[in-house]
């Protein structure tokens, strides 16, 4: 009653969720102060990387980080189009950089990797971009 639903069509919007592998085990070994300092550091690093790639943090809760790309900038009209494909690419770059920063520290117990296979996806995207640039030069 009285709630206003707001919806926007954002075809480029890309959502990111992450959590820290083995967080319960790690947090049981730390004091409350150490755990809050550690989480603060992890999220500060992720916030810095997010700012660089124009990814907007929505919320952190516990050890979970929730972010989105593909929203209009505050300086833009909400209907202003963004170049196609930029939001997913920015999110992918954000995820890859975070994985590189934290790899070796917070690994998945089964796969042994953080954000498995993102480097292969990034390589494929970069190869595709080079191919497109070459074909544009040939025209």
N, C-alpha and C positions, 0 to 999 in steps of 0.2 A: 504494500500500500504506500503510494507516494514515491516509490523508487523509480528513478529514470534510468533506462538502459541506454548506454552509449555504445555504438558500434561503428567501427571504421573498416573499410575494405583495404587491407594492406597485403597485397599479394607477395611482396618481397619479405615480409616479416619472418624472422627466423628465431626460434627459441632455443635457449641453452640451459640445461640443468647439469650440475655436477655435484658429486659428494666425494669425500675423502675415503679412500679404501682403508679398511681396518680402523676406522675412527674409534669405535668403542674400545678396542684393545689399546690403542695409542693413548686415548684419553684416560684410561684407568691407570696408566703409568705416570701421569702428570698431576701436579697439584692444580687446583682450580685456577690459580694465578698464572701458572705456566700454560695451561690449556687456552685460557682467554688470550694471552699474549701470542701464542702460536697461531690460533685462528685469526686474530687481528692481523698478524703479519701475512698469512696466506691470502686473506681477503683484500688487504691493502695492495698486494702485488697484483691480484686479479683485477682490482679496480683500476690500477694504473695501466695495465694492458688493455682493459676495456675502453678506457678513455682514448688511448692511442688509436684504436680501431673503430671508434664511434659506436661502440656497443654500450647499451644502457643497462646498468644493473637494476633489476626490479626489486630483489629482496635476497637477504641471506637468512637462513634459519637453521640452527644447529651447525652442521658441517656442510650444508647445501648452499650452493650459489645459483641464483636464477637470474638470467639476463635475456635481453632481446635486441635484435638489430632489425633495421628496416622501418623504424618509426620515423616520421618526418622530424626534421630538426626544429627546434623552437623558433628559429628565424624564418622557417619556410611556412608557406600555406599548407594546411593539412592535405590539400588535394594536389600539391606539387609532385610531379612524378620524379622518382629517383632512377638513375641509370639501371637498366635491368641487370640482375645478377650480382649487384654490389653487396647487398645485405647478406646473402648466404656466404659470399666470399669473405667478407669482413668477419663474420662469425667463425668461419673455418680458420682463418688466420689467428683470431683471438684464442680459439681452442688449441691450436697447434703451439702457439707461443707458451700458453699456460702449461701444456703438456711438457714442453722442453724445459721450462723453468723448474717444474716439480718432478720430472722424471728422475728416477733413482732415489727419490725420497718417499713418494706415496704411490707404490705400485700395486696393481691388482694382484691378489694372491694366486689366481689361476693363470692369467695370461702373462703376468710379469711386466705389463705395460700400462701406461696411463693414456687413456684415449686411444685405444688400439686402432691402428690402420690410418690415422689421420695424415701421417706423413706421405703415405702412398696416394691418398686423395689429393693432397696439396701438389705433389709432383705431377699428377695427371692434369690438374687444373692449369698449372704453369706451362706444361707442354702444349695444351690446347690454346692457351693465350699466345704462345710463340707462333704456333701454326697460323692462327688468325692474323697476326701481325705480318707474317711473311706473305700470306695470300693477299692482304691489302696492298703491300708494296708491289706485288706482281701485277696488280690491275692497272 
